[in-house]
Amino acid sequence: MNSSVAPAIEIDGLTKRFPGIMAVSGLNLDRYPVDTVGSRRAAGAAHTRRIRVLVGFLLPAACVGRGLGGSPAGGPGLVRRIGYLPGDFRIDPAMSGAELFAWFGHLRGGVDRTRIRQLVDRFDLDPTRTFGTLSKGNRQKVGLVQAFMHDPEVLILDEPTSGVDPLVQREFLRLLRESTQRGAAVLFSTHILPEIERIASRVAIIRAGQLVTVSTVNVLLDRARHRLEFRFIRSVPHDLFNGIAGVVEAQVEDHTATVTIDGPEGPALRAAADAGVLRVSPVGDDLEDLFLSLYQEKQEH
């Protein structure tokens, strides 16, 4: 990232501990305009508490932050310029989406009603229904609208597509791209690897409150192992891929082989072609394998 561009949010030495839980320890992370960072976390991690600390809803034990031109972290001036969706988005069950949007709009100094109507239409949401009558997916839609409705300079989103159907996920991705195109910085936490690969320009992996790595998606994918499934026109021998450069594991059964490759795929592809391969398909999430390997490396150290 160009050092001449000021970060939208700068986090320096952020630390927060709860009884028996280290939510975040000495975190240093920058958020720049037109920057989308996906945070990959393990199941059961204190990611919700961590994000609340970042936004300023929970006071960190040791944090020096500078955000959006020097606004103090957690101050009202900063919060108005952030779009925040918590992982457990909830409001008063008797309140409707329209009432929530009006209330938040007032707190944020006014929001264009046309913008709210556009978002409601895009997510196919009925804003007149009370929160207590909505399904999980529709509650999430309300949360998405309130996060985007004021065109924030920074978006902090915790599991933004949780509980929504594929059409809403697709619309969310379009909306996120529009936000970054107009200059917004984005930090989102998710356990869905394809979302990170499709959205993020950088990926941060956090384990036990500590930053394991932060890098571009392309760099991480270059480090990841690849799994390919080969379908052959006839049965092939179980040792077909033995001794093939880059192949670290191969499971061969009848007409099918699933091969894990660390490095160039060419040698395995040539071996498969010589055996009469019919079709080659990628298997699994490359970043998932890398995520697990980085966790294991951290544990060994």
Secondary structure in CASP SS format (residue, H / E / C, confidence):
PFRMAT SS
TARGET T0000
AUTHOR 0000-0000-0000
METHOD secondary structure of the structure
MODEL  1
M C 1.00
N C 1.00
S C 1.00
S C 1.00
V C 1.00
A C 1.00
P C 1.00
A C 1.00
I E 1.00
E E 1.00
I E 1.00
D E 1.00
G E 1.00
L E 1.00
T E 1.00
K E 1.00
R E 1.00
F E 1.00
P C 1.00
G C 1.00
I E 1.00
M E 1.00
A E 1.00
V E 1.00
S E 1.00
G E 1.00
L E 1.00
N E 1.00
L E 1.00
D E 1.00
R E 1.00
Y C 1.00
P C 1.00
V C 1.00
D C 1.00
T E 1.00
V E 1.00
G E 1.00
S E 1.00
R E 1.00
R C 1.00
A C 1.00
A C 1.00
G C 1.00
A C 1.00
A C 1.00
H H 1.00
T H 1.00
R H 1.00
R H 1.00
I H 1.00
R H 1.00
V H 1.00
L H 1.00
V H 1.00
G C 1.00
F C 1.00
L C 1.00
L C 1.00
P C 1.00
A C 1.00
A E 1.00
C E 1.00
V E 1.00
G E 1.00
R E 1.00
G E 1.00
L C 1.00
G C 1.00
G C 1.00
S E 1.00
P C 1.00
A C 1.00
G C 1.00
G C 1.00
P H 1.00
G H 1.00
L H 1.00
V H 1.00
R C 1.00
R C 1.00
I E 1.00
G E 1.00
Y E 1.00
L E 1.00
P C 1.00
G C 1.00
D C 1.00
F C 1.00
R C 1.00
I C 1.00
D C 1.00
P C 1.00
A C 1.00
M C 1.00
S E 1.00
G H 1.00
A H 1.00
E H 1.00
L H 1.00
F H 1.00
A H 1.00
W H 1.00
F H 1.00
G H 1.00
H H 1.00
L H 1.00
R C 1.00
G C 1.00
G C 1.00
V C 1.00
D C 1.00
R H 1.00
T H 1.00
R H 1.00
I H 1.00
R H 1.00
Q H 1.00
L H 1.00
V H 1.00
D H 1.00
R H 1.00
F C 1.00
D C 1.00
L C 1.00
D C 1.00
P C 1.00
T C 1.00
R C 1.00
T E 1.00
F H 1.00
G H 1.00
T H 1.00
L C 1.00
S C 1.00
K H 1.00
G H 1.00
N H 1.00
R H 1.00
Q H 1.00
K H 1.00
V H 1.00
G H 1.00
L H 1.00
V H 1.00
Q H 1.00
A H 1.00
F H 1.00
M C 1.00
H C 1.00
D C 1.00
P C 1.00
E C 1.00
V E 1.00
L E 1.00
I E 1.00
L E 1.00
D E 1.00
E C 1.00
P C 1.00
T C 1.00
S C 1.00
G C 1.00
V C 1.00
D C 1.00
P H 1.00
L H 1.00
V H 1.00
Q H 1.00
R H 1.00
E H 1.00
F H 1.00
L H 1.00
R H 1.00
L H 1.00
L H 1.00
R H 1.00
E H 1.00
S H 1.00
T H 1.00
Q H 1.00
R C 1.00
G C 1.00
A C 1.00
A E 1.00
V E 1.00
L E 1.00
F E 1.00
S E 1.00
T E 1.00
H C 1.00
I C 1.00
L H 1.00
P H 1.00
E H 1.00
I H 1.00
E H 1.00
R H 1.00
I H 1.00
A C 1.00
S C 1.00
R E 1.00
V E 1.00
A E 1.00
I E 1.00
I E 1.00
R E 1.00
A C 1.00
G C 1.00
Q E 1.00
L E 1.00
V E 1.00
T E 1.00
V E 1.00
S E 1.00
T E 1.00
V H 1.00
N H 1.00
V H 1.00
L H 1.00
L H 1.00
D H 1.00
R H 1.00
A C 1.00
R C 1.00
H E 1.00
R E 1.00
L E 1.00
E E 1.00
F E 1.00
R E 1.00
F E 1.00
I C 1.00
R C 1.00
S C 1.00
V C 1.00
P C 1.00
H C 1.00
D C 1.00
L C 1.00
F C 1.00
N C 1.00
G C 1.00
I C 1.00
A C 1.00
G C 1.00
V E 1.00
V E 1.00
E E 1.00
A E 1.00
Q E 1.00
V E 1.00
E E 1.00
D C 1.00
H C 1.00
T E 1.00
A E 1.00
T E 1.00
V E 1.00
T E 1.00
I E 1.00
D C 1.00
G C 1.00
P C 1.00
E C 1.00
G H 1.00
P H 1.00
A H 1.00
L H 1.00
R H 1.00
A H 1.00
A H 1.00
A H 1.00
D H 1.00
A C 1.00
G C 1.00
V E 1.00
L E 1.00
R E 1.00
V E 1.00
S E 1.00
P E 1.00
V C 1.00
G C 1.00
D C 1.00
D H 1.00
L H 1.00
E H 1.00
D H 1.00
L H 1.00
F H 1.00
L H 1.00
S H 1.00
L H 1.00
Y H 1.00
Q H 1.00
E H 1.00
K H 1.00
Q H 1.00
E H 1.00
H C 1.00
END
